[in-house]
Amino acid sequence: MPKKHQKSSEMLRHLSNDDKVMFLSELLQATDQSISEGSFDAINLCIENWKDTVELLSMPGLKNRVWAQFTKLKEAGCIS
């Protein structure tokens, strides 16, 4: 049985099912791009961007605080 990579498992633990689907979709697009360009740059960039997202999602309560502030701004008519 293949050994799980610690960082990959940790990354996926913080993503919702919808986020996992989005991540995998973007990773597949990056893989196609990397194949056509003959470079891993697109894959590396995709993973780095998602690492940043996961870092934010891993902060306890941050997502709820951000959505609460977003809701207040939307209700005040500041954003649509």
C-alpha positions, 0 to 999 in steps of 0.5 A, a space after each residue: 500500500 502506498 505511503 501517504 504524504 504527510 503534507 498532502 493529507 494535512 492540506 486536504 484535511 482543511 478543504 471542504 468537499 467542494 474545495 477539494 473538487 475545485 483543487 483537483 480540477 485546477 491541478 488537472 488543468 495545471 498538469 495539462 499546461 505543464 505537459 504542453 509547456 514541458 515545465 512543472 511551473 503551473 503545477 507548482 504555482 497551483 499547489 502554492 496557491 492552494 497552500 496559501 488558501 489552506 493556511 487561511 482555512 486552518 486558522 480557527 474561526 477565521 472563515 466564520 469571522 470573514 463571512 460575518 463581516 461579508 454579510 454585514 457589508 452586503 446588508 449595508 449595501 457596500 457590496 453586491 
